[in-house]
Amino acid sequence: MEKNNWSDEQLKSLLRQFPTIKDERDPKSIYRNIAAGNSQKRIRRPWLMPAVASVFALMLLIVIGESFFRSNNSNYNLSNTFSSENSKYIAINEDREDTGNSSQFQMKEQTGEVQNQQEDMELKTAAVYSEDMGDKELLTYPIPDKNIQVAVPVSILVDNPESLSKFDLYKKYMASINETSWGLDNYYPFDGTVSYDMNNKTVIIDFADDVTSLGAIGSDNFLNSIVNQQLESVGAEKMEFRRNGQKGVLVGDRDLTEMSYRPLENRGYYLLSNSVEDDNALYVPWETPYFDIETALADMQKDRPEYGLSASIPDNIRFDKVVQNKDQNELVLFLTNDSSLGADKPTLRAIESILLTAKDFRFRTVKFENAGIDQIGRFEFANEIPVPVAANKREID
């Protein structure tokens, strides 16, 4: 708040505006009164001058107060309709009290908002949901982990003001992927060229001499997972491999020329072990499809240390019954009485892993019965929960 500094000249000018006080009594009369007072030893009540001084002080306070509030762009409303100077002074005090109460209320509101934001940050989901999309384009890139054993799908939402094709948009943002910041292998862009044959819906990758980016030390399932996720992301049906313009590349001990797209379905989702302690752990689909979702959910409670994967469903969550409503594309999970769901990260990740798995089995919603809790993060258990659009939402610069 700014400080008002009144100069001597300003104060003198203000005091000159006050009425002049004159005593027009005869000097002899004044002398007689004084003498008579002294002889009778009476004490005269000196009320006149203090009263006048009080009025002047009050007027000065009002003038200074009005100038003070105006100079600081205050929100106080000093009404000009009051009939007396005392009324103006009271109005200033009332406005101060009201403003103070309002400030306290606003501070309480802001404190509550901060607390809610902190809770949301602590229980932040890591997948992409339909309400996140808006007018953005979804791009999902399969990225190998540091050991090149599993393919981690990472999703970004981008603008497309130039109305590029899905392939051109996918290729454009390859260079913007910062895999190492997410604890993954430096995979994009390829050491070579990438093109698209629209007539045959074929992605053509022409490598240089080094083709280890295809996972030369990885398994066939890993390679299938990488290629199929890429084809699915751009809507292609086939991928053709070349090396310096010639068909075919040597990957491990096999000569690879092309791969056709196979739908990605019936996969169970795990957690990448080295990201479990992160705020947003990475979800990894198991590369081998499951025959049924019951088996997938059971396996998701077990670690796969040889692949660097951790169980996504903790021991405190068990299912008494699994009901599949095919007509409504809804999965209903009945939890056991001894299950214990808490408003914490492990439970939130378990719920999200289950939702991603349900999506892979072509379910649209999941209903949790006997959850014993009303809500965890964004998930309300009184209602059916829609499955995500994609896993592992990340931001790019």
N, C-alpha and C positions, 0 to 999 in steps of 0.2 A: 504494500500500500504506500502511495506517495505521501510525502510529508509537506505541509503547508508552512512556508517561511514568510512571515509578515515582516515587511521592512518598517523602520521607524516612521518613514514618510507616509506609508499606508495607514498606520495606526493613528498618526496625527490627523490625517485627512478624515478618517472615520470619526474621531472624537469631535472634530469641528462641526460635524453634522448634528450633534446633539444640541438641544435647546440651551441657551445661555441662562444661567441662574443669577438673578440680581436681588439684592436686599435694599429696598427703597425706604427703609425706616430712617427717621431722623437720628443722627449720631447722639444728640443729647438724650433722646428717649432711650436709646440703647444703653447709654451710660447709667441712666437712672435705674433701669431694670436690673443691670448687673449689680449696682450698688445695693439695691433693695434685696436682691437675692443673697448677696453676701451677708447682709445684716440679719436676715431671717434664717440663714444657714439652711436654705432649701436646696434639694438636689433636683435639678431639672432633667426630665427624661429626654435624652438626645435621640429622638426617633426619626426626625425629618431627614437628616443627611444620610444615615444608613439606608433608609427606605429608598431614597433617590438613587443611591449607589447600587442598591440591589436591582432596581429596575434597569439601570444602565448595564450592569453586568449580565443580566438576563438577555437584554437586547443584543449585547456583544456576542454572547454565547450562541444565540440563534443565527446571527449573521455569519459568524465563523463556521458554525456547524453546517449551514447550507452550502457555503463555499467549499467546505471540506468534502462533503458528499458528492457535489457536482464535479469537483476536480478529479475524483477517483472513479468516475463513471459508475457510481453505485446504482443498484437496482431499487434503492429505497424510494418510495413514492411520497414526496412531501406535498401534501395537498394544499392548495392556495385558498380553499374554501373555509378554513377555520377562521373564527371570528376574533381570536385573541392570540397574542404571542405565546402565552402559556399553552394553548392548544397545540401550536406547532411543536413546541418542545416535547410535549407528551407523545405526539405522533412519531417523532424521531425515535423515542425509546421503544414504542410499540413495534415499529418496523424492525428495530434491532433484535428484539426478542423473537419475532416471527421468523426472521431470516436465520437466526441461530438454530431454531428448532428444525427448519427446513434443511439446513446444512447437515445437522445430525442425522436426519432421516435419509438424506442422499448418501451420507457416508455409510450408513448401515446397509443401504441397498447395494452400494458398490462393493462392500465387504462380502455380502452374500454372493454377488456375481463372481468375485474372485475365487471364493471357496468352490462354487459350482464348476468354474473353469478348471481349477486344480483337480477336482474329482474326475472331470471328463478327461483330463490329460493322463491321469493315472490309469483309467480304464478305456484307453483309446483303442478302437478296432483297427485292424491292419488290412482289411479287404476292401474292395470297391463294391459299393451298393448302388442300386438304380438311382436313388436320390442324389448320389454324388455326381452323376454324369452331367446333368444340365445339357448344354450344347457342345460339350467336349467330345473328342474322339478317344476311344480306349485302345491303347497299344500294350500288348503283353509280350515281354521278351524272356525266353528261357535262358538262364545264365547258370553255368556250372559253378558248383561250390569250389573252394580252394583246392580240394583233392581231386576234382574232376570225376566225381562219382555219381552225383545226383544233379538233376536239372531243376533250378529254382525259378518258377514263373514270377517275374516282377512286372507290375502294371503301372503305367503312367497315363494321366489324362492330359491331352494337349488340344490346343486350338488348331483349326484348319481353315484360316481365312482365304487360302488360295484354292480351296476345294480339291486338294490333291487326292489321288487314289489311295486306297489303304496301303498298297505296297510302297508307293512313293513317300507317303507319310512315315511308314515304318522305317524305310531306309534313311529318311532325313534325320530322324531322331536317334539313330544308332550311335552317332558320335557324341550325343549328349548323355548317354548312359554312363554313370560313374559307379561301376561294379565294386571297385575296391572299397569305396566308402560304406558299402553295405556288407562287407565281409565276404565278398564273392570273388571269383576269378576274373581277371581282365580279359574279357571275351570279345567285346565289340570295339570298333568295327573289324570286319574280316580283313585278313591280309590278302586282298584280291578284289575282284569286282562282283557286284550283285546286280542282276537284271531280271526282268520279268517278261515272259512270253504270254501275252494276254490271250491269244487265240487258243493256246494249249493249257492255259492256267498253270504254267510251270515257272518256278523260281530257278534261275540258273546262277550257280556260284562258281566263279572261275578263280581258283586259288593260285598263289605263287608256290614256291617249293615247299614252304612250311604249311602243313595241313593239320597240325596238332590242335587247332581250335575246334576241330570236329570231335575231339575226344579220342585220340589215337590209343590212349591207354585206358579208355573207359570200356564198359561192356556194350553189347549190342542193344540192350534195353535202354541204356543211357543215350546212345546215339538216336534210337527211335524216338525217345522222349523229346530230345532237343529238336529234331527235324519236324516232328508232328506238331509240336507247339508253335514252331515258326510258320508252318504251312497254315495252321488254323488261324493264326493271328492275321494273316494277309488274305485269307480266303482262297488259297491256291490248292491244287490237287496233287502236285508233283514237284519234286526238287531234283534238279540235274546237277551233277558235279563234274567240274572240269579242272584241269591243271595246265596253266599257260595256254589255254585255248583248246587243249586236247581232252576228249571225253575220258572220264575215269580218274580216280585218285586212290592212292594206297592208304588205307586207314587200318592201322594195326597189321593184321595178316590177311585182310580182305581187300579186294579190288572193288571199289564202290563207284557205280556210274549214275544211278538214280534211285529215288525212294518215292513211293506213292503214299498219300495221306491216309492214315487210319484214325478214326475218331478217338478222341481222348475221353474215356468214360470209365465208370466203375473203379475209380481210384480212391484210396484212403489217404488222408492228409496227416503228415507228421510235422514235427518241429526240427529245424536245423539246429543241431546241438550247440554250436558255438554262438548262437544268437538267442538262446533260451533266456538269458538274463537281461537282454535288451528290452527297452520299452515296447518295441514292435518286433516281436520274434518273426522269423521267416517260416512260412508254411511250405511244405514240400510234398507234392503228390507222389505216392509210391508208384514206381514205373510199371508194375505188373497189375493188370486189372483183377478185381475180385469177382467171384461168382455172385455173391449177394452182399447186401449192406451190413447184415448182422456180423459176418466174418470180418468185414472191414473195420467195424466199430470195435470188435474184440481185439484185433491186431493193433489198433491205434493206442491201446493201453500198454503196449510193450515197446521197449527201446530197440533200435536197430543200430547198435554201436559200430558195426563193420561198415555202415554207410554214413556214419556221422549223424544219425537221426535219433531224436528223443520222442518218447510217447507224448502224444498231444492230449490224451484223456487221462487225468490223474486217477489214483485208486479210489478216491472219495466219490467218484461218479460211476454208478453202475445202472444197468438197465434191466428192469423186470420183464418188460415186454416191448416188442417193436412191431408196430402196425403200419402197413403200407396201404394208403388209400389211393389206388391207382387212378380212379376216376377224377379225383381232385388234385392229383400229383402232390399229395401231402404225406409227409412222414410223421408219425406220432410215436414219441418215445416216452415210455412210462418208467420213471426212475424208481429204484428200490427205496424202501423206507429208511434204510441206513445210509442213503446217499446224502452228501452234505455239500451244497452249493454255497459258495461265499462270494461276496462282492470283491473279488481280487483278480489279479492278472491270470493265474493258472486256470481259473474257472472260465474267465472270458475267452482265453485262447482255446479251451476245450470246446466251448459253444461254437466259436467261429470255425474250428476245424471240422466239427460235425456238420455245420451248415455247408462248408465247401465240399465235403464228402457227399452230402445229400444232393448238391448240385450236379456232381459227377454221375449220380445215379438217376438224373433227370427229374428230381423232385423240385417243386417250386417253393414250398414252404415246409417248415418243421414246427411241430407243436410239442412242447415239453410238459408232461403231466407229472404231478406230485413233485414239483421242483422245490417246494418249501421256501421259496423266496420270490418276491414280486418282480424284481428287476435287477439286472446287472449291466451297467453301462447303458447302451442304447437298446438292449434287449428286454422286452416286457413279456413275461411268461404267461400272462393271462390271454395273450393273443398268439395266433400263428406268426412265425417269424419268417419273412422272405429270405431266400438264399442269396448270397452275394453274386455279383456279376463276374468278378475275378479276384484272384488272390494277390496279396502283398502290394498294396498301394504305396508308391513312393513318389517323392517330388524330385524334379530335376531343375538345374539352374537355367 
